[in-house]
Amino acid sequence: MWLEVLVMTSQVHFRMDDQEKKDFESVLSRVGLTPGEAFRIFAKKSIEAGGIPFEVSQPTPRLEKALKSQDYVEFNDPEKGLDWLND
């Protein structure tokens, strides 16, 4: 007996500089990935991490603003963060 699983997919489109795209594809080809595969890995790791899965060392003004907004809550203790989420 076979169990069929239907997986819904969506497309994501964005623009980037031509040279940046070529450089990106060159890096990815050396590790055997396509841009689509790389972005799916990034998305999965972002979901697992609950944010960007690497340090952003030079935040843009937009990120600085987001970090300082009232919507951003930081916890030094994971238990306090979980308690906040569950309230």
C-alpha positions in Angstrom: 0.0 0.0 0.0 1.4 3.4 -1.0 0.8 6.6 0.9 0.7 9.7 -1.2 1.6 13.0 0.3 0.6 16.2 -1.5 3.1 19.0 -0.9 2.1 22.5 -1.8 4.8 24.8 -3.1 5.1 28.5 -3.7 7.4 30.6 -5.8 9.5 33.4 -4.4 10.9 36.1 -6.7 13.3 38.9 -5.9 15.8 41.1 -7.7 19.6 41.3 -7.3 22.4 43.0 -9.1 23.6 41.1 -12.2 27.3 40.8 -11.0 26.2 39.8 -7.5 24.0 37.1 -9.0 26.9 35.8 -11.1 29.3 35.8 -8.1 26.6 34.1 -5.9 26.1 31.4 -8.6 29.8 30.9 -8.9 30.2 30.3 -5.1 27.2 27.9 -5.1 28.4 25.9 -8.0 31.7 25.2 -6.2 29.7 23.6 -3.4 27.3 21.8 -5.7 24.1 23.9 -5.0 21.7 25.9 -7.2 20.4 29.2 -6.0 17.0 27.6 -5.3 18.6 24.9 -3.1 20.6 27.5 -1.2 17.6 29.6 -0.5 15.6 26.6 0.7 18.5 25.7 3.1 18.5 29.3 4.3 14.7 29.3 4.8 14.8 26.0 6.8 17.7 27.2 8.9 15.9 30.5 9.6 12.8 28.7 10.7 14.9 26.4 13.0 16.8 29.4 14.5 13.7 31.6 14.8 15.6 34.3 12.9 18.5 34.8 10.6 20.8 31.8 11.1 24.0 33.8 11.2 25.3 37.0 12.8 24.5 40.2 10.9 27.7 42.2 11.7 26.8 45.4 10.0 23.1 46.1 10.4 21.5 48.4 7.9 19.5 51.4 9.2 16.3 49.5 8.5 17.5 46.6 10.7 18.7 49.0 13.4 15.2 50.6 13.4 13.6 47.2 13.7 15.8 46.1 16.6 14.9 49.3 18.4 11.2 49.1 17.7 8.6 48.2 20.4 7.9 44.9 18.5 11.3 43.5 19.4 11.8 41.8 22.7 15.1 40.3 23.8 15.7 37.7 26.5 19.0 36.6 28.0 17.4 33.6 29.5 15.6 31.1 27.2 13.2 30.1 29.9 12.0 33.7 30.3 11.5 33.9 26.6 9.4 30.7 26.6 7.4 32.0 29.5 6.7 35.2 27.6 5.6 33.3 24.5 3.3 31.1 26.5 1.6 34.1 28.3 
